[in-house]
Amino acid sequence: METKTLNKQTESINQAIEITGSEAVMKAMIAEGVETIFGYPGGAIMPIYDALYDYRDQLEHILVRHEQGGIHAGQGYARSSGRTGVVFATSGPGAT
């Protein structure tokens, strides 16, 4: 019995999709199973919030009154639900 090996040349077509860093963050949150995000918008984080608007059907945002409150809310959410607590905050006092 004769065996033949067929050499098929396969073309690999790399189609890079360009997305913003903010969109990448949203896609990563969804991929990790995040459904709820606590946050306090401000100057440096606004591109994230712009992207979040486009994902409002998949990610729920809960507005907090200040960064510390957001951290406590995220931690309480994580402890009570067993899910990952996510908080978005801007630069400045919230980052120190």
Legacy VTK file of the C-alpha trace (Angstrom):
# vtk DataFile Version 3.0
C-alpha trace
ASCII
DATASET POLYDATA
POINTS 96 float
0.000 0.000 0.000
1.360 3.355 -1.000
0.909 6.389 1.243
0.907 9.898 -0.131
1.463 13.027 1.860
-0.332 16.043 0.580
1.361 19.316 1.283
-1.203 22.012 1.550
0.091 25.479 1.740
-1.996 27.385 4.199
-2.131 31.092 4.237
-2.319 32.766 7.550
-4.140 36.003 7.276
-3.561 38.216 10.248
-6.362 40.659 10.575
-5.590 42.909 13.460
-8.540 44.704 14.927
-7.699 48.111 16.254
-9.429 49.015 19.491
-8.691 51.599 22.125
-7.208 50.759 25.493
-10.564 51.616 27.048
-12.359 49.122 24.825
-9.741 46.518 25.732
-10.508 47.105 29.417
-14.248 46.632 28.801
-13.671 43.436 26.819
-11.367 42.125 29.557
-13.992 42.846 32.229
-16.630 40.951 30.266
-14.233 38.067 29.550
-13.551 37.769 33.293
-17.253 37.623 34.090
-17.547 41.078 35.637
-21.104 42.400 35.614
-20.997 45.265 38.127
-18.532 48.142 38.356
-18.429 50.819 41.032
-16.860 54.101 40.081
-16.240 57.781 40.433
-15.666 59.583 37.107
-13.116 62.320 36.668
-10.659 63.797 34.195
-8.127 61.031 33.589
-10.642 58.154 33.648
-13.151 59.671 31.211
-12.022 57.578 28.197
-12.903 54.487 30.260
-16.331 55.940 30.985
-16.842 56.757 27.309
-16.192 53.099 26.464
-18.333 51.939 29.393
-21.306 53.748 27.856
-21.037 51.510 24.796
-21.109 48.404 27.024
-23.952 49.534 29.298
-26.062 46.556 28.248
-23.399 44.164 29.594
-21.834 46.081 32.486
-23.743 47.808 35.267
-22.120 50.928 36.707
-22.903 52.112 40.207
-21.901 55.710 40.864
-20.243 56.311 44.230
-19.736 59.671 45.925
-15.970 59.403 46.434
-13.075 57.022 45.850
-13.013 55.596 49.380
-16.709 54.828 49.203
-16.117 53.064 45.903
-13.443 50.840 47.394
-15.676 49.927 50.332
-18.582 49.235 47.970
-16.424 47.050 45.730
-15.072 45.119 48.688
-18.521 44.662 50.212
-19.864 43.503 46.857
-17.051 40.970 46.512
-17.532 39.613 50.028
-21.297 39.325 49.802
-21.553 37.995 46.239
-18.363 35.996 45.832
-17.729 37.841 42.568
-14.875 40.176 41.704
-15.329 43.716 42.984
-14.263 46.321 40.415
-13.840 50.031 41.067
-12.929 52.757 38.572
-11.498 55.986 39.981
-9.665 58.930 38.515
-6.150 60.115 39.236
-5.469 62.533 42.025
-6.558 61.996 45.628
-8.127 58.661 44.717
-4.789 57.310 43.501
-2.824 58.180 46.627
LINES 1 97
96 0 1 2 3 4 5 6 7 8 9 10 11 12 13 14 15 16 17 18 19 20 21 22 23 24 25 26 27 28 29 30 31 32 33 34 35 36 37 38 39 40 41 42 43 44 45 46 47 48 49 50 51 52 53 54 55 56 57 58 59 60 61 62 63 64 65 66 67 68 69 70 71 72 73 74 75 76 77 78 79 80 81 82 83 84 85 86 87 88 89 90 91 92 93 94 95
